[in-house]
């Protein structure tokens, strides 16, 4: 089990990643039992495609952080920045994580591949969370799995990043997947 920062209780560190504007900060805020730490800054002009979110004026520049308890287990949720120029933060954020959530937007799945590749290369168990937006299409799990080239064992979960109960179900699905995909060490006699 991952350890919390020095002096804190033991817990599980979960990483949340996905493209710019997919709902990572919203998801952390919806589920955190503490006031979430966010590193939102005003977006700079040019360079970032926000046509899917025309009113977006801020972005995460380092990370988001939230904490919650699930059945007596403390879960620490760390969100990565989505903009490419902040990707250098990812290695530090992922350090010590037991699993990851890759949050996707069906209106622009092509922006999710870098995040999926990164998590797969780190060999972290992960789930894909489909954040539904009002103007996004509806696709079957099989369609999404094929479009994202996902292995059959990777869970695909629908989520409303604004809804605490929806996000809790997502995190429980991730923890169940982590447990199911983590080899049990042989007992030492």
C-alpha positions in Angstrom: 0.0 0.0 0.0 1.3 3.4 -0.9 2.3 5.7 2.0 0.9 9.1 2.5 3.3 12.1 2.8 5.4 11.9 5.9 3.3 12.2 9.1 0.1 11.4 7.3 -2.1 8.3 7.6 -1.5 5.4 5.2 -3.6 5.5 2.1 -3.9 5.0 -1.6 -2.6 7.4 -4.1 -4.7 7.7 -7.3 -3.7 9.7 -10.3 -6.3 11.4 -12.5 -5.2 12.4 -16.0 -6.8 13.5 -19.3 -6.7 16.3 -21.8 -7.3 20.0 -21.3 -10.9 20.8 -20.3 -12.0 17.2 -19.7 -13.1 17.8 -16.1 -10.2 16.8 -13.9 -10.4 19.8 -11.5 -14.2 19.5 -11.4 -13.9 15.8 -10.5 -11.4 16.3 -7.7 -13.6 19.1 -6.3 -16.8 17.0 -6.4 -15.3 14.1 -4.3 -12.8 15.7 -2.0 -13.7 15.8 1.7 -11.2 18.6 2.2 -11.1 21.9 0.3 -9.2 20.7 -2.7 -5.8 22.1 -3.6 -5.9 23.5 -7.1 -3.3 25.3 -9.1 -5.6 27.1 -11.5 -4.2 30.0 -13.5 -5.6 32.2 -16.1 -5.1 30.7 -19.6 -2.6 32.5 -21.8 -3.8 33.6 -25.3 -3.3 31.3 -28.2 -2.0 27.8 -28.6 -4.6 25.8 -26.7 -7.7 24.4 -28.5 -10.6 25.3 -26.3 -13.2 25.3 -29.0 -15.1 22.6 -27.2 -15.1 24.8 -24.0 -15.4 28.4 -25.3 -16.0 29.8 -21.7 -12.9 28.2 -20.2 -10.6 30.9 -18.8 -8.4 29.0 -16.3 -6.3 25.8 -16.5 -4.4 23.6 -14.0 -0.7 24.5 -14.2 0.8 22.0 -11.7 -1.8 19.6 -10.1 -5.1 19.2 -8.3 -5.3 17.4 -5.0 -8.1 16.0 -3.0 -8.6 13.5 -0.2 -11.5 11.2 0.8 -12.2 8.2 2.9 -13.8 5.1 1.4 -14.7 2.5 3.9 -11.9 3.5 6.3 -9.3 3.8 3.6 -7.9 7.2 2.8 -7.7 7.9 -0.9 -5.5 10.7 -2.2 -6.5 11.9 -5.7 -3.8 13.8 -7.7 -4.9 15.4 -11.0 -2.3 16.1 -13.7 -2.3 19.2 -15.8 -3.7 18.7 -19.3 -1.8 21.2 -21.3 1.3 19.8 -23.1 3.6 22.5 -21.8 2.9 21.2 -18.2 3.5 17.5 -18.9 6.9 17.7 -17.3 5.0 17.5 -13.9 3.5 14.1 -14.6 6.5 12.0 -13.4 6.5 13.7 -10.0 2.7 13.4 -9.7 2.6 9.7 -10.6 5.4 8.7 -8.2 3.9 6.2 -5.7 0.5 5.9 -7.3 -1.3 2.5 -7.1 -3.6 3.2 -10.0 -4.9 5.8 -12.4 -8.0 7.2 -14.0 -7.8 8.4 -17.6 -10.7 10.9 -18.1 -11.9 11.2 -21.7 -14.3 13.3 -23.6 -16.1 11.5 -26.5 -16.1 14.7 -28.6 -12.4 14.6 -28.8 -11.0 11.1 -28.1 -7.9 11.8 -30.2 -6.6 14.0 -27.4 -6.6 11.1 -24.9 -4.0 8.9 -26.5 -1.0 10.7 -25.0 -2.5 10.2 -21.5 -3.3 6.5 -22.1 0.2 5.8 -23.5 1.8 7.5 -20.5 -0.2 5.5 -18.0 0.3 2.2 -19.9 4.0 2.8 -20.1 4.2 3.4 -16.3 2.4 0.0 -16.0 -0.2 1.4 -13.7 -3.6 -0.4 -13.5 -6.1 2.1 -14.8 -9.7 2.7 -15.8 -11.0 4.9 -18.5 -13.7 7.3 -17.3 -16.0 8.8 -19.9 -17.1 12.2 -18.7 -20.5 12.9 -20.4 -21.0 16.4 -21.7 -24.5 17.6 -22.9 -23.4 17.8 -26.5 -21.4 14.6 -26.6 -22.5 11.5 -28.5 -23.5 8.3 -26.9 -21.3 5.3 -27.7 -21.2 1.7 -26.5 -18.4 0.5 -24.3 -17.3 -1.7 -27.2 -17.1 1.3 -29.5 -15.1 3.3 -27.0 -12.8 0.3 -26.3 -12.1 -0.1 -30.1 -11.7 3.7 -30.7 -9.1 3.9 -27.8 -7.5 0.6 -28.6 -8.1 -0.6 -25.0 -7.2 -4.1 -23.8 -10.3 -6.1 -22.7 -9.3 -6.0 -19.0 -9.4 -2.2 -18.7 -12.7 -1.1 -17.2 -14.6 1.7 -19.0 -16.8 3.7 -16.6 -19.3 6.5 -17.3 -18.9 9.4 -14.9 -20.4 12.8 -14.2 -17.4 14.7 -12.9 -19.7 17.1 -11.1 -21.4 14.4 -9.0 -19.8 13.1 -5.8 -21.7 9.7 -5.9 -20.7 9.2 -9.6 -17.1 9.9 -8.8 -17.1 7.7 -5.7 -18.4 4.8 -7.9 -15.6 5.5 -10.4 -12.9 5.4 -7.6 -14.3 2.2 -6.2 -14.2 0.7 -9.7 -10.5 1.7 -9.9 -9.7 0.3 -6.5 -11.4 -3.0 -7.4 -9.5 -3.1 -10.7 -6.2 -2.4 -8.9 -6.9 -5.2 -6.4 -7.9 -7.6 -9.2 -4.8 -6.8 -11.4 -2.2 -6.8 -8.6 -0.5 -10.1 -8.1 -0.6 -11.4 -4.6 2.9 -12.0 -3.3 3.8 -15.6 -2.3 3.8 -16.0 1.4 7.2 -16.2 3.0 7.7 -19.2 5.3 
